[in-house]
Amino acid sequence: MNIVYVLSPERQPLMPCAPAIARLLLKERKAKVMRRTPFTIKLISRPETICTQPLTLGVDTGSSVVGSAVADEQGSVLYLSEVELRNDIATTMKERAMKRRTRRTRKTRYRPAHFLNRKHSRKQDRFSPTMTSKIDAHLREIRFVQSLLPIQSIVLETGTFDPHALKNPEVLHKKWLYQKGINYGFANTRAFVLTRDDYTCQQCTGASKDQQLEVHHLVFRSQNGSDEETNLVTLCKTCHDSLHAGTITLKKTGKKKGKLLHATQMNSIRVQLLKRVEAEETWGFVTKEHRLLAGLPKEHIFDATMIATRGVKPTFCTTSILSKRCVCDGDYQQTKGVRSEQRIATGKIMGFRKFDKVRYLGQEYFIKGRMSTGYAILMDLSGNKVALKPIPKFDKMKRVSARSSWMMTQRTMPHSSFSLR
């Protein structure tokens, strides 16, 4: 069962209706289609009476996936969505900086070097591009739901994390460890690792007679290796050079960095959302208890459902889930070729742009790449290339919706997961 979202002539959200009622309104030309996904209509004339119910928006915040749901006081669920946030911004910015540096070195060597000439780097209370993107994605989803349904209250499930305690749980029992960490009493991490290893090479245990000691990353920094002591080991220069030459191997294993990255991000996301949105706050352990009592599986949409219903057993009035994936606003690569001699078209080619949603042979896809000869490479919501033969042509596909800040599709909830009204 699905529902149709309704807007007033002034685009104010009203209570949704059944598909049959929407079909009659469209047939009698009392309404027109405003959006295909999710299907939304706008009334032509204002109704005599407008009755709305108090609806609650529940948001399961996150640093990778955000779940949201809307329910009324009786637990009837009217909206479900799942938003996949971007986690590739830092990588793409480093790649862009590398390409710009090589281009400037190659083509503008006569220009003097600039230093600290970026306004954003000197701005007060500035967030990193990754954090800005994730906070804006939460706010964009809230605004999107408010444009579809008459939301009266918002409930956010947030969490506060202690990265130091996650890294070293012993601090929960010994509070003084907050002031005296692992490196307490040492000049730096290198000095701690040398002392821990008793100033002895951990590969040859001093057999090489080499007195020069070095600290080695077990997982290389180029492979996202951590700078923590668990990823560092003491080696003499002879063993260190042999290791990088590939003549010897280490049996020890290290670890990659970033395990506490999402916990740190959630601390900032929580503060900013509560500051920018008038909302109530709930916590994960409360949502978990409500979800287990309702017998729902562990998914972001069901967590958001229990947040929106405030613990009332939900009745799903819709089985459609909006799946959204945040994408970049534009394409920053302008040229290609050894000397940047080939210009890349970032605008429309035959009326199509990258990330446009198109219909081809009865299926809906997204444009991954375009060719000026009139062909396109298509992909699914996850960004995986769809192997189609022959290669799709523009004149055989129809654009369903233009690109935006996210790609959006609709999927149906498994029947084993819900109970319909």
C-alpha positions as CSV (number, residue, x, y, z in Angstrom):
1,M,0.0,0.0,0.0
2,N,1.3,3.5,-0.9
3,I,0.1,7.0,-0.2
4,V,0.2,10.2,-2.2
5,Y,1.5,13.4,-0.6
6,V,-0.7,16.5,-1.1
7,L,0.2,20.2,-1.2
8,S,-2.1,23.2,-1.1
9,P,-2.1,25.8,-3.9
10,E,0.4,27.8,-1.8
11,R,2.5,24.6,-1.6
12,Q,1.7,24.1,2.1
13,P,1.8,20.4,3.0
14,L,-1.5,18.7,3.8
15,M,-2.4,15.2,5.0
16,P,-1.6,12.5,2.4
17,C,-4.4,10.7,0.5
18,A,-4.9,7.3,-1.1
19,P,-3.8,6.7,-4.7
20,A,-7.5,6.3,-5.8
21,I,-8.4,9.8,-4.5
22,A,-5.3,11.3,-6.1
23,R,-6.3,9.6,-9.4
24,L,-9.7,11.2,-9.3
25,L,-8.4,14.6,-8.5
26,L,-6.0,14.5,-11.4
27,K,-8.7,13.2,-13.8
28,E,-11.0,16.0,-12.8
29,R,-8.2,18.5,-13.2
30,K,-8.5,19.5,-9.6
31,A,-4.8,18.8,-8.9
32,K,-1.6,18.5,-10.9
33,V,1.6,16.4,-10.4
34,M,4.4,18.1,-8.5
35,R,6.9,15.3,-8.0
36,R,7.3,11.8,-9.2
37,T,9.4,10.4,-6.4
38,P,7.8,10.4,-3.9
39,F,4.5,11.0,-5.8
40,T,3.2,14.4,-4.8
41,I,0.3,16.4,-6.1
42,K,-0.7,20.0,-5.7
43,L,-4.4,21.1,-5.5
44,I,-5.5,23.7,-8.0
45,S,-8.0,25.4,-5.8
46,R,-7.9,25.8,-2.0
47,P,-10.3,23.3,-0.2
48,E,-13.1,24.8,2.0
49,T,-11.7,23.1,5.2
50,I,-8.2,22.0,5.9
51,C,-7.7,19.4,8.6
52,T,-4.2,18.3,9.7
53,Q,-3.0,15.9,12.4
54,P,0.0,16.4,14.7
55,L,2.8,14.5,12.9
56,T,6.2,13.7,14.4
57,L,9.4,13.4,12.4
58,G,11.9,11.0,13.9
59,V,15.5,11.2,12.7
60,D,18.1,8.5,13.4
61,T,21.2,10.7,13.0
62,G,24.4,9.2,11.7
63,S,27.8,9.9,10.1
64,S,27.2,7.4,7.2
65,V,23.5,6.7,7.0
66,V,20.5,8.8,8.2
67,G,17.1,7.2,8.7
68,S,13.9,9.2,9.0
69,A,10.2,8.5,9.5
70,V,7.0,10.3,10.1
71,A,4.2,9.1,12.3
72,D,1.0,10.4,13.9
73,E,0.0,10.0,17.6
74,Q,-1.6,6.6,16.9
75,G,1.6,5.2,15.4
76,S,0.6,5.3,11.8
77,V,3.7,5.7,9.7
78,L,3.4,8.0,6.7
79,Y,7.0,8.4,5.5
80,L,10.2,6.3,5.5
81,S,13.6,7.2,4.0
82,E,17.2,6.3,4.2
83,V,20.0,8.8,3.2
84,E,23.6,7.7,2.5
85,L,26.0,10.5,3.3
86,R,29.2,11.3,1.6
87,N,32.5,10.0,3.0
88,D,34.7,10.7,0.0
89,I,35.1,14.4,0.3
90,A,38.6,14.5,1.9
91,T,39.9,12.0,-0.7
92,T,38.6,13.9,-3.6
93,M,39.9,17.2,-2.3
94,K,43.4,15.8,-1.9
95,E,43.2,14.5,-5.5
96,R,42.0,17.8,-6.7
97,A,44.8,19.6,-4.9
98,M,47.4,17.3,-6.4
99,K,46.1,17.8,-9.9
100,R,46.0,21.6,-9.5
101,R,49.5,21.6,-8.1
102,T,50.9,19.7,-11.0
103,R,49.0,21.9,-13.5
104,R,50.3,25.1,-11.9
105,T,53.8,23.8,-11.9
106,R,53.5,22.8,-15.5
107,K,51.8,25.9,-16.9
108,T,52.3,28.8,-14.5
109,R,55.8,28.5,-13.2
110,Y,56.4,32.2,-13.5
111,R,53.8,33.0,-10.8
112,P,55.1,33.5,-7.2
113,A,53.9,31.0,-4.6
114,H,51.0,32.0,-2.4
115,F,50.7,31.3,1.3
116,L,47.7,31.4,3.6
117,N,45.6,33.0,0.9
118,R,42.4,31.0,1.5
119,K,39.6,32.9,3.3
120,H,37.9,29.8,4.6
121,S,41.1,28.5,6.3
122,R,41.1,31.6,8.5
123,K,37.4,31.8,9.2
124,Q,36.2,31.5,12.8
125,D,33.9,28.6,13.9
126,R,34.6,26.8,10.6
127,F,33.8,23.2,9.9
128,S,35.7,21.0,7.6
129,P,34.1,20.3,4.2
130,T,33.2,16.7,5.3
131,M,31.4,17.9,8.4
132,T,29.7,20.7,6.5
133,S,28.4,18.2,4.0
134,K,27.0,15.8,6.7
135,I,25.3,18.5,8.8
136,D,23.8,20.0,5.6
137,A,22.5,16.6,4.6
138,H,20.7,16.2,7.9
139,L,19.1,19.6,7.6
140,R,18.2,19.0,3.9
141,E,16.4,15.8,4.8
142,I,14.5,17.6,7.5
143,R,13.5,20.4,5.2
144,F,12.5,17.9,2.5
145,V,10.1,16.1,4.9
146,Q,8.7,19.4,6.1
147,S,7.8,20.2,2.5
148,L,5.8,17.0,2.1
149,L,4.0,16.6,5.4
150,P,2.7,19.0,8.1
151,I,5.3,18.3,10.8
152,Q,4.6,19.7,14.2
153,S,7.4,18.1,16.2
154,I,10.9,16.7,15.5
155,V,12.7,14.1,17.6
156,L,16.4,13.4,17.0
157,E,18.2,10.3,18.2
158,T,21.7,11.6,19.1
159,G,24.7,10.1,20.8
160,T,27.7,11.5,22.8
161,F,30.9,9.5,22.5
162,D,34.1,9.6,24.5
163,P,36.9,8.8,22.0
164,H,39.5,8.5,24.8
165,A,37.4,6.0,26.7
166,L,36.6,4.1,23.4
167,K,40.3,3.9,22.8
168,N,41.3,3.0,26.3
169,P,38.3,1.8,28.4
170,E,40.5,1.7,31.5
171,V,39.9,5.4,32.0
172,L,36.4,4.7,33.1
173,H,37.7,3.1,36.2
174,K,40.8,5.3,36.6
175,K,39.8,8.9,36.0
176,W,43.3,10.2,36.4
177,L,44.2,8.6,33.1
178,Y,42.4,11.5,31.3
179,Q,45.3,13.7,32.5
180,K,48.0,11.0,32.2
181,G,47.6,9.2,28.9
182,I,49.8,6.6,27.2
183,N,52.5,9.2,26.2
184,Y,52.6,10.8,29.7
185,G,56.2,11.3,30.7
186,F,57.5,10.9,27.2
187,A,58.5,13.6,24.7
188,N,56.4,12.1,21.9
189,T,55.0,8.8,20.6
190,R,58.4,7.9,19.1
191,A,60.0,8.1,22.5
192,F,57.3,5.9,24.0
193,V,57.6,3.3,21.3
194,L,61.4,3.1,21.7
195,T,61.1,2.8,25.5
196,R,58.3,0.2,25.1
197,D,60.5,-1.9,22.8
198,D,63.5,-1.5,25.1
199,Y,65.5,0.3,22.4
200,T,65.9,-3.0,20.6
201,C,65.1,-3.9,17.0
202,Q,62.0,-6.1,17.0
203,Q,63.1,-8.0,13.9
204,C,66.7,-9.0,14.5
205,T,66.8,-8.3,18.3
206,G,70.2,-6.6,17.8
207,A,71.9,-9.2,15.6
208,S,72.7,-6.7,12.9
209,K,74.8,-4.6,15.4
210,D,73.3,-1.5,13.9
211,Q,73.0,1.2,16.6
212,Q,70.7,3.5,14.5
213,L,67.1,2.8,15.5
214,E,64.0,3.9,13.6
215,V,60.2,3.7,14.2
216,H,58.3,1.9,11.4
217,H,54.6,2.0,10.5
218,L,53.3,-1.6,10.3
219,V,50.5,-0.4,8.1
220,F,52.0,2.3,5.8
221,R,50.6,5.8,6.1
222,S,50.0,5.7,2.3
223,Q,47.6,2.9,3.1
224,N,45.8,4.9,5.7
225,G,47.9,3.5,8.6
226,S,47.5,5.0,12.0
227,D,50.1,7.1,13.9
228,E,49.3,5.4,17.2
229,E,51.7,3.3,19.1
230,T,49.8,0.1,18.2
231,N,50.8,0.6,14.6
232,L,54.5,1.4,15.4
233,V,57.4,-0.8,16.0
234,T,61.1,-0.3,16.6
235,L,63.5,-1.4,13.8
236,C,67.2,-0.9,13.2
237,K,68.2,1.0,10.0
238,T,69.4,-2.2,8.4
239,C,66.1,-4.1,8.9
240,H,64.1,-1.0,8.1
241,D,65.8,-0.6,4.7
242,S,65.5,-4.3,4.0
243,L,61.9,-4.2,4.8
244,H,61.1,-1.4,2.4
245,A,63.3,-3.1,-0.2
246,G,61.1,-6.2,0.1
247,T,63.8,-8.7,1.2
248,I,62.3,-9.3,4.6
249,T,58.7,-9.3,6.0
250,L,57.3,-8.7,9.5
251,K,55.0,-11.0,11.3
252,K,53.4,-8.3,13.3
253,T,50.2,-6.6,12.2
254,G,49.2,-3.0,12.6
255,K,45.9,-1.1,12.3
256,K,44.4,1.5,10.1
257,K,43.3,4.9,11.4
258,G,39.9,6.3,11.5
259,K,38.1,3.9,13.8
260,L,37.0,6.7,16.1
261,L,36.4,9.1,13.2
262,H,32.6,8.6,13.1
263,A,32.3,8.8,16.9
264,T,34.0,12.2,16.9
265,Q,31.9,13.4,14.0
266,M,28.7,12.5,15.8
267,N,29.6,14.7,18.7
268,S,29.7,17.7,16.5
269,I,26.6,16.7,14.4
270,R,24.6,16.4,17.6
271,V,25.5,19.9,18.8
272,Q,24.9,21.6,15.5
273,L,21.5,19.9,14.9
274,L,20.2,20.8,18.3
275,K,21.4,24.3,17.8
276,R,19.9,24.8,14.3
277,V,16.7,22.7,14.6
278,E,14.0,23.1,17.3
279,A,13.7,19.4,18.3
280,E,13.5,17.0,21.2
281,E,16.4,14.6,21.9
282,T,16.4,10.9,22.5
283,W,19.1,8.2,22.8
284,G,19.9,4.9,21.2
285,F,19.2,2.7,24.2
286,V,15.6,4.0,24.4
287,T,15.1,3.4,20.7
288,K,16.6,-0.1,20.9
289,E,14.2,-1.1,23.7
290,H,11.2,0.2,21.8
291,R,12.3,-1.5,18.6
292,L,12.8,-4.9,20.3
293,L,9.3,-4.6,21.9
294,A,7.8,-3.9,18.5
295,G,9.7,-6.9,17.0
296,L,11.3,-4.9,14.2
297,P,14.8,-5.8,12.7
298,K,17.8,-3.5,13.2
299,E,17.7,-1.0,10.4
300,H,17.9,2.8,10.2
301,I,14.4,3.2,9.0
302,F,12.9,1.1,11.8
303,D,15.0,3.0,14.4
304,A,13.6,6.2,12.9
305,T,10.1,4.6,13.0
306,M,10.3,4.0,16.8
307,I,11.7,7.5,17.3
308,A,8.7,9.0,15.5
309,T,6.1,6.8,17.2
310,R,7.7,7.5,20.6
311,G,7.5,3.8,21.5
312,V,4.0,3.1,20.2
313,K,3.8,-0.1,18.1
314,P,3.8,1.2,14.5
315,T,1.2,0.6,11.8
316,F,2.7,1.2,8.3
317,C,0.4,3.1,6.0
318,T,3.1,3.0,3.3
319,T,5.5,0.3,2.2
320,S,7.7,2.5,0.1
321,I,11.2,3.5,1.3
322,L,13.0,6.4,-0.2
323,S,16.6,5.5,-0.8
324,K,18.9,8.6,-1.2
325,R,22.6,8.9,-1.9
326,C,24.3,12.3,-1.6
327,V,26.4,13.3,-4.5
328,C,28.6,16.2,-5.4
329,D,27.0,19.4,-6.8
330,G,29.3,19.6,-9.8
331,D,32.1,18.1,-11.8
332,Y,35.4,19.9,-11.1
333,Q,37.6,18.3,-13.7
334,Q,37.4,20.7,-16.6
335,T,40.0,19.2,-18.9
336,K,41.9,16.0,-19.7
337,G,45.1,15.1,-21.6
338,V,48.8,15.4,-20.9
339,R,48.7,19.2,-21.3
340,S,45.0,19.7,-20.4
341,E,44.3,20.3,-24.1
342,Q,41.0,18.4,-24.2
343,R,38.0,20.3,-22.7
344,I,35.5,18.2,-20.8
345,A,31.8,19.2,-21.2
346,T,30.3,19.7,-17.7
347,G,27.1,21.1,-18.9
348,K,24.4,19.3,-20.9
349,I,25.1,16.9,-23.7
350,M,21.9,16.5,-25.8
351,G,19.9,17.6,-22.8
352,F,21.5,15.2,-20.3
353,R,23.9,15.8,-17.4
354,K,25.7,13.5,-15.0
355,F,23.6,12.0,-12.2
356,D,20.4,12.7,-14.2
357,K,17.7,10.0,-13.5
358,V,16.7,8.4,-16.8
359,R,14.4,5.6,-18.0
360,Y,16.0,3.1,-20.5
361,L,14.2,0.0,-21.7
362,G,11.6,0.2,-19.0
363,Q,14.2,0.5,-16.1
364,E,15.3,3.6,-14.2
365,Y,19.1,4.3,-14.0
366,F,21.4,7.3,-13.3
367,I,23.9,8.7,-15.7
368,K,27.5,7.8,-14.7
369,G,29.3,9.1,-17.8
370,R,28.5,10.7,-21.1
371,M,30.0,10.7,-24.6
372,S,29.7,13.6,-27.0
373,T,28.9,11.0,-29.7
374,G,25.5,10.5,-28.1
375,Y,26.1,7.5,-25.8
376,A,25.9,7.2,-22.0
377,I,27.2,5.0,-19.2
378,L,24.5,4.1,-16.7
379,M,24.7,3.1,-13.0
380,D,22.5,2.1,-10.1
381,L,21.9,4.0,-6.9
382,S,25.1,2.6,-5.3
383,G,27.2,3.9,-8.2
384,N,27.9,0.5,-9.8
385,K,28.1,0.5,-13.6
386,V,25.4,-1.3,-15.3
387,A,26.7,-3.5,-18.1
388,L,24.3,-2.9,-21.0
389,K,24.9,-4.0,-24.6
390,P,24.7,-2.2,-26.9
391,I,25.8,1.0,-25.1
392,P,22.7,3.1,-24.4
393,K,22.1,6.0,-26.7
394,F,20.6,9.3,-25.6
395,D,17.8,9.2,-28.2
396,K,16.5,5.9,-26.7
397,M,16.3,7.1,-23.1
398,K,14.0,9.6,-21.4
399,R,15.0,11.9,-18.5
400,V,12.9,11.2,-15.4
401,S,14.4,13.9,-13.2
402,A,17.3,16.3,-13.3
403,R,20.3,16.0,-11.1
404,S,20.3,17.4,-7.5
405,S,22.3,17.1,-4.3
406,W,21.2,13.4,-4.0
407,M,20.2,10.5,-6.2
408,M,16.8,9.1,-5.1
409,T,15.0,5.9,-5.8
410,Q,12.0,4.1,-4.2
411,R,12.1,0.5,-2.9
412,T,9.5,-1.6,-1.3
413,M,9.8,-2.8,2.3
414,P,10.0,-6.6,2.8
415,H,6.6,-8.1,3.8
416,S,8.1,-9.9,6.8
417,S,9.1,-6.6,8.4
418,F,5.8,-4.8,8.8
419,S,2.1,-4.9,9.5
420,L,-0.3,-2.9,7.4
421,R,-3.3,-0.9,8.7
